[in-house]
Amino acid sequence: MNTITDLIKAFMILVNAGGIFRIITLIFSTINDPDSKETNFRRGRNVILFMILTILIYSLKDSILKYYQ
């Protein structure tokens, strides 16, 4: 069980780091090409939504596991 927990924690770190990297990339892309501002804004919103959903699912999983222990 510890191995699975460690893998889940590593996955969460990867999701957050990847999301932050993607947002920074979108910011630089918007600076270089102001015409794509609307598209990059929507992409950034989707990245943030994905990060929030993964954190929410992870928190729910922890709550359910602690409740049934």
N, CA, C, O and CB atoms as a CASP TS submission, in Angstrom:
PFRMAT TS
TARGET T0000
AUTHOR 0000-0000-0000
METHOD Language model
MODEL 1
PARENT N/A
ATOM      1  N   MET     1       0.821  -1.194   0.000  1.00  0.00           N
ATOM      2  CA  MET     1       0.000   0.000   0.000  1.00  0.00           C
ATOM      3  C   MET     1       0.866   1.259   0.000  1.00  0.00           C
ATOM      4  O   MET     1       0.479   2.280  -0.569  1.00  0.00           O
ATOM      5  CB  MET     1      -0.934  -0.002   1.205  1.00  0.00           C
ATOM      6  N   ASN     2       2.038   1.188   0.639  1.00  0.00           N
ATOM      7  CA  ASN     2       2.913   2.358   0.672  1.00  0.00           C
ATOM      8  C   ASN     2       3.430   2.706  -0.718  1.00  0.00           C
ATOM      9  O   ASN     2       3.597   3.881  -1.047  1.00  0.00           O
ATOM     10  CB  ASN     2       4.085   2.117   1.617  1.00  0.00           C
ATOM     11  N   THR     3       3.683   1.686  -1.530  1.00  0.00           N
ATOM     12  CA  THR     3       4.164   1.944  -2.886  1.00  0.00           C
ATOM     13  C   THR     3       3.103   2.668  -3.708  1.00  0.00           C
ATOM     14  O   THR     3       3.416   3.600  -4.449  1.00  0.00           O
ATOM     15  CB  THR     3       4.563   0.631  -3.575  1.00  0.00           C
ATOM     16  N   ILE     4       1.857   2.243  -3.580  1.00  0.00           N
ATOM     17  CA  ILE     4       0.769   2.888  -4.313  1.00  0.00           C
ATOM     18  C   ILE     4       0.592   4.322  -3.835  1.00  0.00           C
ATOM     19  O   ILE     4       0.384   5.225  -4.646  1.00  0.00           O
ATOM     20  CB  ILE     4      -0.545   2.099  -4.146  1.00  0.00           C
ATOM     21  N   THR     5       0.670   4.538  -2.537  1.00  0.00           N
ATOM     22  CA  THR     5       0.545   5.889  -1.989  1.00  0.00           C
ATOM     23  C   THR     5       1.669   6.782  -2.486  1.00  0.00           C
ATOM     24  O   THR     5       1.438   7.941  -2.830  1.00  0.00           O
ATOM     25  CB  THR     5       0.543   5.850  -0.459  1.00  0.00           C
ATOM     26  N   ASP     6       2.877   6.251  -2.525  1.00  0.00           N
ATOM     27  CA  ASP     6       4.010   7.032  -3.037  1.00  0.00           C
ATOM     28  C   ASP     6       3.834   7.365  -4.517  1.00  0.00           C
ATOM     29  O   ASP     6       4.163   8.469  -4.951  1.00  0.00           O
ATOM     30  CB  ASP     6       5.323   6.266  -2.827  1.00  0.00           C
ATOM     31  N   LEU     7       3.319   6.413  -5.286  1.00  0.00           N
ATOM     32  CA  LEU     7       3.070   6.666  -6.705  1.00  0.00           C
ATOM     33  C   LEU     7       1.993   7.732  -6.908  1.00  0.00           C
ATOM     34  O   LEU     7       2.103   8.570  -7.803  1.00  0.00           O
ATOM     35  CB  LEU     7       2.661   5.373  -7.406  1.00  0.00           C
ATOM     36  N   ILE     8       0.961   7.696  -6.081  1.00  0.00           N
ATOM     37  CA  ILE     8      -0.102   8.698  -6.183  1.00  0.00           C
ATOM     38  C   ILE     8       0.435  10.080  -5.837  1.00  0.00           C
ATOM     39  O   ILE     8       0.104  11.062  -6.502  1.00  0.00           O
ATOM     40  CB  ILE     8      -1.281   8.338  -5.259  1.00  0.00           C
ATOM     41  N   LYS     9       1.264  10.160  -4.798  1.00  0.00           N
ATOM     42  CA  LYS     9       1.857  11.455  -4.427  1.00  0.00           C
ATOM     43  C   LYS     9       2.775  11.973  -5.533  1.00  0.00           C
ATOM     44  O   LYS     9       2.784  13.168  -5.827  1.00  0.00           O
ATOM     45  CB  LYS     9       2.643  11.329  -3.105  1.00  0.00           C
ATOM     46  N   ALA    10       3.541  11.078  -6.141  1.00  0.00           N
ATOM     47  CA  ALA    10       4.414  11.486  -7.242  1.00  0.00           C
ATOM     48  C   ALA    10       3.586  11.958  -8.436  1.00  0.00           C
ATOM     49  O   ALA    10       3.955  12.920  -9.109  1.00  0.00           O
ATOM     50  CB  ALA    10       5.340  10.324  -7.658  1.00  0.00           C
ATOM     51  N   PHE    11       2.477  11.287  -8.696  1.00  0.00           N
ATOM     52  CA  PHE    11       1.588  11.699  -9.785  1.00  0.00           C
ATOM     53  C   PHE    11       1.005  13.081  -9.526  1.00  0.00           C
ATOM     54  O   PHE    11       0.904  13.893 -10.446  1.00  0.00           O
ATOM     55  CB  PHE    11       0.460  10.682  -9.966  1.00  0.00           C
ATOM     56  N   MET    12       0.621  13.353  -8.288  1.00  0.00           N
ATOM     57  CA  MET    12       0.069  14.667  -7.946  1.00  0.00           C
ATOM     58  C   MET    12       1.119  15.761  -8.124  1.00  0.00           C
ATOM     59  O   MET    12       0.810  16.848  -8.614  1.00  0.00           O
ATOM     60  CB  MET    12      -0.457  14.670  -6.500  1.00  0.00           C
ATOM     61  N   ILE    13       2.343  15.478  -7.732  1.00  0.00           N
ATOM     62  CA  ILE    13       3.419  16.458  -7.920  1.00  0.00           C
ATOM     63  C   ILE    13       3.644  16.701  -9.408  1.00  0.00           C
ATOM     64  O   ILE    13       3.833  17.840  -9.835  1.00  0.00           O
ATOM     65  CB  ILE    13       4.731  15.974  -7.245  1.00  0.00           C
ATOM     66  N   LEU    14       3.622  15.631 -10.193  1.00  0.00           N
ATOM     67  CA  LEU    14       3.795  15.760 -11.642  1.00  0.00           C
ATOM     68  C   LEU    14       2.670  16.558 -12.289  1.00  0.00           C
ATOM     69  O   LEU    14       2.923  17.376 -13.173  1.00  0.00           O
ATOM     70  CB  LEU    14       3.877  14.387 -12.280  1.00  0.00           C
ATOM     71  N   VAL    15       1.437  16.330 -11.860  1.00  0.00           N
ATOM     72  CA  VAL    15       0.297  17.061 -12.418  1.00  0.00           C
ATOM     73  C   VAL    15       0.429  18.547 -12.118  1.00  0.00           C
ATOM     74  O   VAL    15       0.229  19.380 -13.003  1.00  0.00           O
ATOM     75  CB  VAL    15      -1.033  16.517 -11.854  1.00  0.00           C
ATOM     76  N   ASN    16       0.762  18.886 -10.878  1.00  0.00           N
ATOM     77  CA  ASN    16       0.890  20.293 -10.509  1.00  0.00           C
ATOM     78  C   ASN    16       2.072  20.956 -11.205  1.00  0.00           C
ATOM     79  O   ASN    16       1.956  22.083 -11.687  1.00  0.00           O
ATOM     80  CB  ASN    16       1.037  20.428  -9.002  1.00  0.00           C
ATOM     81  N   ALA    17       3.197  20.271 -11.261  1.00  0.00           N
ATOM     82  CA  ALA    17       4.370  20.848 -11.929  1.00  0.00           C
ATOM     83  C   ALA    17       4.111  21.015 -13.425  1.00  0.00           C
ATOM     84  O   ALA    17       4.481  22.033 -14.010  1.00  0.00           O
ATOM     85  CB  ALA    17       5.614  19.963 -11.701  1.00  0.00           C
ATOM     86  N   GLY    18       3.485  20.030 -14.038  1.00  0.00           N
ATOM     87  CA  GLY    18       3.162  20.123 -15.456  1.00  0.00           C
ATOM     88  C   GLY    18       2.162  21.230 -15.748  1.00  0.00           C
ATOM     89  O   GLY    18       2.273  21.927 -16.756  1.00  0.00           O
ATOM     90  N   GLY    19       1.184  21.389 -14.863  1.00  0.00           N
ATOM     91  CA  GLY    19       0.203  22.456 -15.035  1.00  0.00           C
ATOM     92  C   GLY    19       0.832  23.833 -14.928  1.00  0.00           C
ATOM     93  O   GLY    19       0.525  24.723 -15.720  1.00  0.00           O
ATOM     94  N   ILE    20       1.704  24.009 -13.958  1.00  0.00           N
ATOM     95  CA  ILE    20       2.390  25.294 -13.797  1.00  0.00           C
ATOM     96  C   ILE    20       3.283  25.569 -14.999  1.00  0.00           C
ATOM     97  O   ILE    20       3.324  26.692 -15.503  1.00  0.00           O
ATOM     98  CB  ILE    20       3.221  25.311 -12.497  1.00  0.00           C
ATOM     99  N   PHE    21       3.996  24.550 -15.456  1.00  0.00           N
ATOM    100  CA  PHE    21       4.849  24.712 -16.636  1.00  0.00           C
ATOM    101  C   PHE    21       4.016  25.077 -17.865  1.00  0.00           C
ATOM    102  O   PHE    21       4.420  25.928 -18.657  1.00  0.00           O
ATOM    103  CB  PHE    21       5.649  23.423 -16.902  1.00  0.00           C
ATOM    104  N   ARG    22       2.860  24.442 -18.025  1.00  0.00           N
ATOM    105  CA  ARG    22       1.987  24.732 -19.171  1.00  0.00           C
ATOM    106  C   ARG    22       1.466  26.167 -19.107  1.00  0.00           C
ATOM    107  O   ARG    22       1.411  26.848 -20.131  1.00  0.00           O
ATOM    108  CB  ARG    22       0.803  23.740 -19.215  1.00  0.00           C
ATOM    109  N   ILE    23       1.087  26.629 -17.926  1.00  0.00           N
ATOM    110  CA  ILE    23       0.595  27.999 -17.787  1.00  0.00           C
ATOM    111  C   ILE    23       1.697  28.997 -18.114  1.00  0.00           C
ATOM    112  O   ILE    23       1.447  29.996 -18.789  1.00  0.00           O
ATOM    113  CB  ILE    23       0.061  28.242 -16.364  1.00  0.00           C
ATOM    114  N   ILE    24       2.914  28.739 -17.643  1.00  0.00           N
ATOM    115  CA  ILE    24       4.040  29.633 -17.955  1.00  0.00           C
ATOM    116  C   ILE    24       4.301  29.641 -19.462  1.00  0.00           C
ATOM    117  O   ILE    24       4.563  30.695 -20.042  1.00  0.00           O
ATOM    118  CB  ILE    24       5.321  29.195 -17.188  1.00  0.00           C
ATOM    119  N   THR    25       4.229  28.469 -20.092  1.00  0.00           N
ATOM    120  CA  THR    25       4.410  28.390 -21.542  1.00  0.00           C
ATOM    121  C   THR    25       3.334  29.187 -22.278  1.00  0.00           C
ATOM    122  O   THR    25       3.628  29.870 -23.260  1.00  0.00           O
ATOM    123  CB  THR    25       4.387  26.927 -22.002  1.00  0.00           C
ATOM    124  N   LEU    26       2.103  29.101 -21.810  1.00  0.00           N
ATOM    125  CA  LEU    26       1.017  29.853 -22.440  1.00  0.00           C
ATOM    126  C   LEU    26       1.200  31.359 -22.261  1.00  0.00           C
ATOM    127  O   LEU    26       0.877  32.132 -23.163  1.00  0.00           O
ATOM    128  CB  LEU    26      -0.330  29.420 -21.861  1.00  0.00           C
ATOM    129  N   ILE    27       1.712  31.778 -21.113  1.00  0.00           N
ATOM    130  CA  ILE    27       1.973  33.205 -20.887  1.00  0.00           C
ATOM    131  C   ILE    27       3.018  33.704 -21.873  1.00  0.00           C
ATOM    132  O   ILE    27       2.839  34.755 -22.490  1.00  0.00           O
ATOM    133  CB  ILE    27       2.442  33.458 -19.434  1.00  0.00           C
ATOM    134  N   PHE    28       4.109  32.957 -22.027  1.00  0.00           N
ATOM    135  CA  PHE    28       5.145  33.368 -22.977  1.00  0.00           C
ATOM    136  C   PHE    28       4.630  33.341 -24.418  1.00  0.00           C
ATOM    137  O   PHE    28       4.998  34.190 -25.230  1.00  0.00           O
ATOM    138  CB  PHE    28       6.372  32.462 -22.844  1.00  0.00           C
ATOM    139  N   SER    29       3.790  32.374 -24.724  1.00  0.00           N
ATOM    140  CA  SER    29       3.209  32.303 -26.061  1.00  0.00           C
ATOM    141  C   SER    29       2.311  33.511 -26.330  1.00  0.00           C
ATOM    142  O   SER    29       2.296  34.040 -27.441  1.00  0.00           O
ATOM    143  CB  SER    29       2.412  31.002 -26.228  1.00  0.00           C
ATOM    144  N   THR    30       1.571  33.939 -25.324  1.00  0.00           N
ATOM    145  CA  THR    30       0.718  35.114 -25.465  1.00  0.00           C
ATOM    146  C   THR    30       1.547  36.380 -25.628  1.00  0.00           C
ATOM    147  O   THR    30       1.171  37.271 -26.389  1.00  0.00           O
ATOM    148  CB  THR    30      -0.206  35.246 -24.260  1.00  0.00           C
ATOM    149  N   ILE    31       2.658  36.467 -24.929  1.00  0.00           N
ATOM    150  CA  ILE    31       3.541  37.631 -25.065  1.00  0.00           C
ATOM    151  C   ILE    31       4.106  37.697 -26.480  1.00  0.00           C
ATOM    152  O   ILE    31       4.186  38.776 -27.067  1.00  0.00           O
ATOM    153  CB  ILE    31       4.690  37.572 -24.027  1.00  0.00           C
ATOM    154  N   ASN    32       4.499  36.552 -27.028  1.00  0.00           N
ATOM    155  CA  ASN    32       5.082  36.522 -28.373  1.00  0.00           C
ATOM    156  C   ASN    32       4.052  36.714 -29.479  1.00  0.00           C
ATOM    157  O   ASN    32       4.368  37.279 -30.526  1.00  0.00           O
ATOM    158  CB  ASN    32       5.801  35.217 -28.586  1.00  0.00           C
ATOM    159  N   ASP    33       2.829  36.253 -29.259  1.00  0.00           N
ATOM    160  CA  ASP    33       1.785  36.360 -30.280  1.00  0.00           C
ATOM    161  C   ASP    33       0.490  36.859 -29.630  1.00  0.00           C
ATOM    162  O   ASP    33      -0.344  36.048 -29.229  1.00  0.00           O
ATOM    163  CB  ASP    33       1.554  34.985 -30.987  1.00  0.00           C
ATOM    164  N   PRO    34       0.310  38.169 -29.519  1.00  0.00           N
ATOM    165  CA  PRO    34      -0.881  38.717 -28.853  1.00  0.00           C
ATOM    166  C   PRO    34      -2.199  38.352 -29.540  1.00  0.00           C
ATOM    167  O   PRO    34      -3.257  38.433 -28.917  1.00  0.00           O
ATOM    168  CB  PRO    34      -0.767  40.213 -28.775  1.00  0.00           C
ATOM    169  N   ASP    35      -2.151  37.956 -30.805  1.00  0.00           N
ATOM    170  CA  ASP    35      -3.380  37.586 -31.509  1.00  0.00           C
ATOM    171  C   ASP    35      -3.998  36.298 -30.962  1.00  0.00           C
ATOM    172  O   ASP    35      -5.202  36.083 -31.098  1.00  0.00           O
ATOM    173  CB  ASP    35      -3.099  37.427 -32.995  1.00  0.00           C
ATOM    174  N   SER    36      -3.192  35.452 -30.352  1.00  0.00           N
ATOM    175  CA  SER    36      -3.701  34.181 -29.819  1.00  0.00           C
ATOM    176  C   SER    36      -4.063  34.289 -28.338  1.00  0.00           C
ATOM    177  O   SER    36      -4.105  33.282 -27.632  1.00  0.00           O
ATOM    178  CB  SER    36      -2.664  33.075 -30.017  1.00  0.00           C
ATOM    179  N   LYS    37      -4.320  35.494 -27.875  1.00  0.00           N
ATOM    180  CA  LYS    37      -4.611  35.705 -26.454  1.00  0.00           C
ATOM    181  C   LYS    37      -5.855  34.933 -26.008  1.00  0.00           C
ATOM    182  O   LYS    37      -5.840  34.278 -24.966  1.00  0.00           O
ATOM    183  CB  LYS    37      -4.798  37.196 -26.172  1.00  0.00           C
ATOM    184  N   GLU    38      -6.927  35.010 -26.793  1.00  0.00           N
ATOM    185  CA  GLU    38      -8.178  34.344 -26.421  1.00  0.00           C
ATOM    186  C   GLU    38      -8.003  32.822 -26.363  1.00  0.00           C
ATOM    187  O   GLU    38      -8.487  32.179 -25.432  1.00  0.00           O
ATOM    188  CB  GLU    38      -9.290  34.709 -27.419  1.00  0.00           C
ATOM    189  N   THR    39      -7.326  32.254 -27.337  1.00  0.00           N
ATOM    190  CA  THR    39      -7.096  30.810 -27.363  1.00  0.00           C
ATOM    191  C   THR    39      -6.245  30.373 -26.180  1.00  0.00           C
ATOM    192  O   THR    39      -6.550  29.379 -25.520  1.00  0.00           O
ATOM    193  CB  THR    39      -6.423  30.397 -28.675  1.00  0.00           C
ATOM    194  N   ASN    40      -5.180  31.115 -25.915  1.00  0.00           N
ATOM    195  CA  ASN    40      -4.312  30.761 -24.794  1.00  0.00           C
ATOM    196  C   ASN    40      -5.021  30.939 -23.460  1.00  0.00           C
ATOM    197  O   ASN    40      -4.759  30.192 -22.518  1.00  0.00           O
ATOM    198  CB  ASN    40      -3.045  31.600 -24.822  1.00  0.00           C
ATOM    199  N   PHE    41      -5.913  31.914 -23.367  1.00  0.00           N
ATOM    200  CA  PHE    41      -6.687  32.096 -22.140  1.00  0.00           C
ATOM    201  C   PHE    41      -7.572  30.879 -21.888  1.00  0.00           C
ATOM    202  O   PHE    41      -7.655  30.392 -20.761  1.00  0.00           O
ATOM    203  CB  PHE    41      -7.545  33.376 -22.221  1.00  0.00           C
ATOM    204  N   ARG    42      -8.235  30.385 -22.939  1.00  0.00           N
ATOM    205  CA  ARG    42      -9.079  29.194 -22.786  1.00  0.00           C
ATOM    206  C   ARG    42      -8.248  27.969 -22.424  1.00  0.00           C
ATOM    207  O   ARG    42      -8.663  27.158 -21.596  1.00  0.00           O
ATOM    208  CB  ARG    42      -9.866  28.928 -24.073  1.00  0.00           C
ATOM    209  N   ARG    43      -7.088  27.832 -23.035  1.00  0.00           N
ATOM    210  CA  ARG    43      -6.211  26.701 -22.710  1.00  0.00           C
ATOM    211  C   ARG    43      -5.745  26.779 -21.258  1.00  0.00           C
ATOM    212  O   ARG    43      -5.716  25.767 -20.558  1.00  0.00           O
ATOM    213  CB  ARG    43      -4.993  26.672 -23.658  1.00  0.00           C
ATOM    214  N   GLY    44      -5.388  27.959 -20.814  1.00  0.00           N
ATOM    215  CA  GLY    44      -4.968  28.137 -19.422  1.00  0.00           C
ATOM    216  C   GLY    44      -6.090  27.827 -18.454  1.00  0.00           C
ATOM    217  O   GLY    44      -5.867  27.221 -17.406  1.00  0.00           O
ATOM    218  N   ARG    45      -7.304  28.245 -18.805  1.00  0.00           N
ATOM    219  CA  ARG    45      -8.457  27.945 -17.964  1.00  0.00           C
ATOM    220  C   ARG    45      -8.674  26.437 -17.868  1.00  0.00           C
ATOM    221  O   ARG    45      -8.995  25.922 -16.797  1.00  0.00           O
ATOM    222  CB  ARG    45      -9.718  28.632 -18.514  1.00  0.00           C
ATOM    223  N   ASN    46      -8.499  25.730 -18.983  1.00  0.00           N
ATOM    224  CA  ASN    46      -8.655  24.275 -18.975  1.00  0.00           C
ATOM    225  C   ASN    46      -7.583  23.603 -18.122  1.00  0.00           C
ATOM    226  O   ASN    46      -7.863  22.622 -17.432  1.00  0.00           O
ATOM    227  CB  ASN    46      -8.603  23.729 -20.401  1.00  0.00           C
ATOM    228  N   VAL    47      -6.366  24.121 -18.165  1.00  0.00           N
ATOM    229  CA  VAL    47      -5.282  23.559 -17.348  1.00  0.00           C
ATOM    230  C   VAL    47      -5.602  23.742 -15.866  1.00  0.00           C
ATOM    231  O   VAL    47      -5.444  22.814 -15.073  1.00  0.00           O
ATOM    232  CB  VAL    47      -3.922  24.229 -17.695  1.00  0.00           C
ATOM    233  N   ILE    48      -6.049  24.936 -15.500  1.00  0.00           N
ATOM    234  CA  ILE    48      -6.384  25.202 -14.099  1.00  0.00           C
ATOM    235  C   ILE    48      -7.550  24.325 -13.656  1.00  0.00           C
ATOM    236  O   ILE    48      -7.544  23.806 -12.540  1.00  0.00           O
ATOM    237  CB  ILE    48      -6.729  26.693 -13.894  1.00  0.00           C
ATOM    238  N   LEU    49      -8.548  24.155 -14.517  1.00  0.00           N
ATOM    239  CA  LEU    49      -9.681  23.294 -14.201  1.00  0.00           C
ATOM    240  C   LEU    49      -9.226  21.851 -13.988  1.00  0.00           C
ATOM    241  O   LEU    49      -9.683  21.191 -13.054  1.00  0.00           O
ATOM    242  CB  LEU    49     -10.729  23.360 -15.318  1.00  0.00           C
ATOM    243  N   PHE    50      -8.339  21.361 -14.838  1.00  0.00           N
ATOM    244  CA  PHE    50      -7.814  20.004 -14.687  1.00  0.00           C
ATOM    245  C   PHE    50      -7.056  19.852 -13.368  1.00  0.00           C
ATOM    246  O   PHE    50      -7.205  18.845 -12.676  1.00  0.00           O
ATOM    247  CB  PHE    50      -6.895  19.652 -15.866  1.00  0.00           C
ATOM    248  N   MET    51      -6.239  20.859 -13.019  1.00  0.00           N
ATOM    249  CA  MET    51      -5.486  20.788 -11.769  1.00  0.00           C
ATOM    250  C   MET    51      -6.427  20.781 -10.565  1.00  0.00           C
ATOM    251  O   MET    51      -6.205  20.035  -9.612  1.00  0.00           O
ATOM    252  CB  MET    51      -4.505  21.966 -11.667  1.00  0.00           C
ATOM    253  N   ILE    52      -7.466  21.599 -10.603  1.00  0.00           N
ATOM    254  CA  ILE    52      -8.434  21.643  -9.504  1.00  0.00           C
ATOM    255  C   ILE    52      -9.156  20.308  -9.378  1.00  0.00           C
ATOM    256  O   ILE    52      -9.351  19.811  -8.269  1.00  0.00           O
ATOM    257  CB  ILE    52      -9.453  22.782  -9.719  1.00  0.00           C
ATOM    258  N   LEU    53      -9.551  19.726 -10.500  1.00  0.00           N
ATOM    259  CA  LEU    53     -10.249  18.439 -10.455  1.00  0.00           C
ATOM    260  C   LEU    53      -9.360  17.327  -9.902  1.00  0.00           C
ATOM    261  O   LEU    53      -9.832  16.490  -9.132  1.00  0.00           O
ATOM    262  CB  LEU    53     -10.739  18.061 -11.848  1.00  0.00           C
ATOM    263  N   THR    54      -8.090  17.304 -10.280  1.00  0.00           N
ATOM    264  CA  THR    54      -7.211  16.256  -9.752  1.00  0.00           C
ATOM    265  C   THR    54      -6.999  16.423  -8.253  1.00  0.00           C
ATOM    266  O   THR    54      -6.967  15.433  -7.523  1.00  0.00           O
ATOM    267  CB  THR    54      -5.858  16.273 -10.477  1.00  0.00           C
ATOM    268  N   ILE    55      -6.856  17.654  -7.785  1.00  0.00           N
ATOM    269  CA  ILE    55      -6.697  17.890  -6.349  1.00  0.00           C
ATOM    270  C   ILE    55      -7.972  17.509  -5.605  1.00  0.00           C
ATOM    271  O   ILE    55      -7.908  16.937  -4.517  1.00  0.00           O
ATOM    272  CB  ILE    55      -6.337  19.366  -6.076  1.00  0.00           C
ATOM    273  N   LEU    56      -9.124  17.822  -6.180  1.00  0.00           N
ATOM    274  CA  LEU    56     -10.401  17.480  -5.566  1.00  0.00           C
ATOM    275  C   LEU    56     -10.578  15.969  -5.464  1.00  0.00           C
ATOM    276  O   LEU    56     -10.990  15.461  -4.421  1.00  0.00           O
ATOM    277  CB  LEU    56     -11.551  18.090  -6.363  1.00  0.00           C
ATOM    278  N   ILE    57     -10.272  15.256  -6.531  1.00  0.00           N
ATOM    279  CA  ILE    57     -10.403  13.797  -6.518  1.00  0.00           C
ATOM    280  C   ILE    57      -9.447  13.182  -5.501  1.00  0.00           C
ATOM    281  O   ILE    57      -9.816  12.249  -4.788  1.00  0.00           O
ATOM    282  CB  ILE    57     -10.134  13.216  -7.919  1.00  0.00           C
ATOM    283  N   TYR    58      -8.222  13.699  -5.430  1.00  0.00           N
ATOM    284  CA  TYR    58      -7.247  13.194  -4.469  1.00  0.00           C
ATOM    285  C   TYR    58      -7.724  13.434  -3.036  1.00  0.00           C
ATOM    286  O   TYR    58      -7.591  12.556  -2.184  1.00  0.00           O
ATOM    287  CB  TYR    58      -5.879  13.859  -4.694  1.00  0.00           C
ATOM    288  N   SER    59      -8.274  14.606  -2.769  1.00  0.00           N
ATOM    289  CA  SER    59      -8.777  14.916  -1.431  1.00  0.00           C
ATOM    290  C   SER    59      -9.964  14.034  -1.073  1.00  0.00           C
ATOM    291  O   SER    59     -10.074  13.565   0.060  1.00  0.00           O
ATOM    292  CB  SER    59      -9.174  16.390  -1.338  1.00  0.00           C
ATOM    293  N   LEU    60     -10.849  13.809  -2.032  1.00  0.00           N
ATOM    294  CA  LEU    60     -11.990  12.930  -1.792  1.00  0.00           C
ATOM    295  C   LEU    60     -11.535  11.510  -1.485  1.00  0.00           C
ATOM    296  O   LEU    60     -12.082  10.858  -0.596  1.00  0.00           O
ATOM    297  CB  LEU    60     -12.926  12.932  -2.999  1.00  0.00           C
ATOM    298  N   LYS    61     -10.542  11.034  -2.216  1.00  0.00           N
ATOM    299  CA  LYS    61     -10.016   9.693  -1.979  1.00  0.00           C
ATOM    300  C   LYS    61      -9.461   9.579  -0.566  1.00  0.00           C
ATOM    301  O   LYS    61      -9.711   8.592   0.127  1.00  0.00           O
ATOM    302  CB  LYS    61      -8.928   9.350  -3.008  1.00  0.00           C
ATOM    303  N   ASP    62      -8.707  10.593  -0.138  1.00  0.00           N
ATOM    304  CA  ASP    62      -8.152  10.575   1.214  1.00  0.00           C
ATOM    305  C   ASP    62      -9.253  10.599   2.272  1.00  0.00           C
ATOM    306  O   ASP    62      -9.171   9.885   3.271  1.00  0.00           O
ATOM    307  CB  ASP    62      -7.212  11.761   1.414  1.00  0.00           C
ATOM    308  N   SER    63     -10.271  11.410   2.057  1.00  0.00           N
ATOM    309  CA  SER    63     -11.377  11.499   3.014  1.00  0.00           C
ATOM    310  C   SER    63     -12.111  10.173   3.129  1.00  0.00           C
ATOM    311  O   SER    63     -12.447   9.741   4.232  1.00  0.00           O
ATOM    312  CB  SER    63     -12.353  12.601   2.603  1.00  0.00           C
ATOM    313  N   ILE    64     -12.361   9.533   2.007  1.00  0.00           N
ATOM    314  CA  ILE    64     -13.071   8.250   2.022  1.00  0.00           C
ATOM    315  C   ILE    64     -12.228   7.179   2.697  1.00  0.00           C
ATOM    316  O   ILE    64     -12.752   6.392   3.486  1.00  0.00           O
ATOM    317  CB  ILE    64     -13.434   7.814   0.592  1.00  0.00           C
ATOM    318  N   LEU    65     -10.930   7.135   2.403  1.00  0.00           N
ATOM    319  CA  LEU    65     -10.069   6.132   3.032  1.00  0.00           C
ATOM    320  C   LEU    65      -9.974   6.337   4.539  1.00  0.00           C
ATOM    321  O   LEU    65      -9.990   5.361   5.289  1.00  0.00           O
ATOM    322  CB  LEU    65      -8.675   6.173   2.417  1.00  0.00           C
ATOM    323  N   LYS    66      -9.876   7.574   4.995  1.00  0.00           N
ATOM    324  CA  LYS    66      -9.804   7.839   6.437  1.00  0.00           C
ATOM    325  C   LYS    66     -11.124   7.524   7.125  1.00  0.00           C
ATOM    326  O   LYS    66     -11.129   7.083   8.275  1.00  0.00           O
ATOM    327  CB  LYS    66      -9.421   9.297   6.693  1.00  0.00           C
ATOM    328  N   TYR    67     -12.235   7.741   6.447  1.00  0.00           N
ATOM    329  CA  TYR    67     -13.541   7.466   7.029  1.00  0.00           C
ATOM    330  C   TYR    67     -13.733   5.972   7.265  1.00  0.00           C
ATOM    331  O   TYR    67     -14.289   5.577   8.289  1.00  0.00           O
ATOM    332  CB  TYR    67     -14.648   8.003   6.127  1.00  0.00           C
ATOM    333  N   TYR    68     -13.286   5.148   6.339  1.00  0.00           N
ATOM    334  CA  TYR    68     -13.515   3.715   6.442  1.00  0.00           C
ATOM    335  C   TYR    68     -12.395   2.952   7.140  1.00  0.00           C
ATOM    336  O   TYR    68     -12.430   1.722   7.173  1.00  0.00           O
ATOM    337  CB  TYR    68     -13.714   3.153   5.086  1.00  0.00           C
ATOM    338  N   GLN    69     -11.414   3.636   7.692  1.00  0.00           N
ATOM    339  CA  GLN    69     -10.350   2.920   8.414  1.00  0.00           C
ATOM    340  C   GLN    69     -10.773   2.588   9.814  1.00  0.00           C
ATOM    341  O   GLN    69     -10.005   1.987  10.565  1.00  0.00           O
ATOM    342  CB  GLN    69      -9.071   3.738   8.450  1.00  0.00           C
TER
END
